[in-house]
Amino acid sequence: MRNEQAVYRRVLRRETHASRTSAAVVTAVVVIVLLAGVIAVGVWWLAVPGDRDTIEGWFDSASALAGDRAALVTAGVVGLGIAVLLLALALLPGRLPRRARSTERVALLVDDGVLADAVADAVAARCGVDPRQVSATVGRRRTAVRVTPISGVPVDREAAADSAASAVAALGFSATPELTVARQGVVS
């Protein structure tokens, strides 16, 4: 059974976290293309002495661009944006909106939208309102529930909060419910 638990953990981690493969591949391809271009120009400069003037003309035009302040600022901002994006991809957890549980025999993966629908249905049934009048959003640590009551019919806040908490607990996941009741109701 220990081997199955290791497999469950690995599979659930893979399904609850975003992959960094595409960012790594794009970065590697860009770096390889740039290095291949620099190597090709270097070999061309060494191998074909007659074309050295052309290559030196390219370097002269590039150094003239370096004297243009606007071009340098633009290049710096673009480079900084790319660097921040790559750092964010590397350091942020990249969690997907899914929850995972495993027991001795089963690994369970549930989308946060499914949990939100279950909580909204439980609150709607407990409050006696149409399910379309209850919306729920499941975050990483909290569940936000918004109830729009029927005009003139009060909503028992404690009962609604208890039903949201019991729905999350019954599903086996932890998320603190936060209930909001709209001030204005709807005509039913």
N, C-alpha and C positions, 0 to 999 in steps of 0.2 A: 504493500500500500504506500510505502514511502515514495517509491518511484512515481506513482500516480499523482501524489500531492505535488511533487516537484514539477511534473508536467502541467498540472492545473495552474500552479502559480505562474509558470512561464507563459502559458497560453493566455491567462487572464491579464497579465501585465502587458503582453503584446496587444491585446484587444482594447485595453483602457488607456493606452498611451499612443500619441501620434508618432509616426515614423519620421526620422530625419534623413532618410535615404535620398530623397529627391533634392534637398538642399545641398547635401554633401556631393552628389553627382554633378549638379550644375556648377558648384564652386570648383570642383576638380577639373571639369571640362574647360571652364574659362581660364583657369591657371595654366592648364596644359597647352591650350591654344596660344596664350600670350607667350609662354616660354618657347613653344615651337616657332612662333613668329620671330622672337628675338634671336634664337639660334639660326634660323634660316637667313635672316638679314646679316648676322655675323659671318656665316659661311660664305654668303654671296659677296660680302665686302672683301673677304680674304681670297676667295677663289677667282673673282673676275676683277682684275685691277682697273679695267677700262670703265667700269660702272661705279667706281668709288665717288666720282663727282656727283652722280645722281643720288647716291645714298647720303653723302655729306649734305646735299641740298635738302633732303628730307629732315636731317638733324637740324639744319639751320632754320627751316620753317618751324620746326617744333620748338626751338629755343626762342624764336620770335613770338610764338604763342605764349611761352612762359613769361614774357614781358607784359602781356595783356592781363591786367588785374582782374577783370571780369571773368576771363576764361579760367584763371587760377581759382577764384572763389567758387565758380560753378563746379569745377572738377573736385574741389575740396568738399563741397556740400554733398555731391553725389557719392564720393568715396566714404564720407562719414555716414551717410544713410545706409550704404551697403554694409559697412562695418557694424553699425547698430543692429541691423536686421540679422546678420550672421551671429552676433553675440546673443541676441534674443533667442534665436533658434537653438543655440548651443546651451544656454543656461536655463531657460524657462522649462517647466516640467512637461508641457505639451500633453496635458490630460484631455482625453476625449469625454464627452458627456455620457458616460456609461458607469455603471456600478457592477462590482464583481463580488461574488461570494462563492465559497466552496465548502463542501462537506467531505466526508470520507469517500462518498461514492459519486458525487455530482459537482460539477463546476457550473455556476450560474452567472450569466452576463445579461444585465438589464439596462436598456437605454433610459436616460433620465426622463424622457418624454413619456414613457410608459408608466414610470412611477408617478409623474405629475398627473397623468390621467386617472390613475387609481386613487390618488389622494383627492382629486377634484370630485370624482364620483362618490367617494365616501362622505365628503363634506356635503355634497348636494343631497344625498339620501338622508343624512342626519338632520339637515336644516329644512328639508321639505321644499327645496327650490329646484327649478329646472337646471339640469347639468350644464346648460349653456350659460348660466348665470354665475358659475364658479370657474375660476381659472387658477391654475397652480403652476409654479415654476420650481423645479428642483435644482438647487445649486450644490456646490460641493459640501457645504456644512449646514445649509438651511433650506427650508421649503417655504416659499412665499405663496400664500393662498389669498385670493381676493374674491369676496362674495358680494354680489349685487342683489340685494333682497327685492322682494315684491313690495311695491309701494303700500305702506300702511301695515305691513307684517314685519315685526321685529325679528332679528336673528339672534339666537342665543350664542353669544361669542364663546363662552366656555365650552359649550357642547360642540361647537364647530372646531375649536382648537383641539379638544380632546379627540374628536373623530379623525382629525388630520394626523395627530401624533400616533393614535392607535393604528391608522392605516399604514403609516411609514414603519412602525414597529412590527406590525403583522407581516410585512413584506421582508423583514429582517435587515433593514438598512437604517442607518442613523442619519437623521437630518432634523434639525430643530425647526418646527413649524412656526411661521409668523403669519398671523391672520389679520387681514384688513377687510373691514366691512364698509362698502361704499355708503356715503351719506344719502345719496338719492337712489331710490329704488326704481324699478321698471314696472310698467303696467303689464299685467299678464292676461 
